Amino acid sequence: MTRVFPANGKFTPWQREFYTIYLRLYQAVMTSIKVHTRASDIIKDAVGKMDRIMADYQFTDPRIKQAATNFVENYRRSRANSLGHNVGMEVHDVRNPTPTLEPGQIFTIEPAMLIEEMHLGIRLEDMLLITENGYENLSAFVPVEIADIEKLMAEPGLSDAMHRTQPRP
């Protein structure tokens, strides 16, 4: 599981733009996942949603827009037979057991969006269990929305506890 949190607890406007478009594109994939469906059909559905998101999104930085465009185009050109890697007896099981997503399968979804000239990337990763009615996101307990992340970052946490227990020089 992977999440992206701002180190100081608050997203800057630039970070907010980069993260928001990535999250919306990521959610387009997540909301396209359906049981008994091939990855290629899920990707095709997701790309249609991504195209609508891109058409409506107000970019202020052309580097972010290009990264988002590349992200969508990578999905559009994809010939993948999976959405991520399977998780089973091994952390990275080597192949899909069936051509479609079937109940009981567990896999991760973890696409990255890159701004190569800045040597910067962003990625979320969730572990999904396919059920009879869709999927259960096994990592959903960790927030992805900006407001929820900033709220969590404002709460006292492990770093505060560590500072209280470390001896002072």
Steps between C-alpha positions, in 0.01 A plus 500: 500500500630844412372844593633852441493747789658847510794497742388821672135394519359738235501473123636805320284626211736333251500170692122524528464532121739212427344272761138586413523419130691180577240396759208567265665294223581225750138499615389464137681166495370398842136573409535300178598175673228238470484131584501252206661765278826497302766756593495631143127581529554668837780710352283599202223615734750687719648684202156633407463635854854642491430684175202673664708586809778647286255708295355657816816544709643851537878462475730786598831324436574356154736240653214356706272504196762315294553243777124441523474475120782244496330306780174476303682414177688217672165351595357565153790310338503226762478140389521382860323189615507620861451818700791445737668203656325209663551432868476147625749255640774737384487879527526526121334192355612458142186466291126544495315176578209594269448742208235689701483631856334234713390487865783417737776656290719757673716745311650844532435800283785751500534720191758778511483847347836657422644842424826369364682832456445566871590142599168493681232236517185426691341166570227355715467127552198311623449130560169376363307182572257408224159405643174374350374860484817686395797548728603581852784750533713346775700822541206742502556581867787732404369827352558621146296822487697819573270625778519162675879482465549853636264424790692183583834683474376763748431237767765409755682192384800276521752778438357695795527194722859439389598858587352461849689175569842591366745634757590865455869589472 
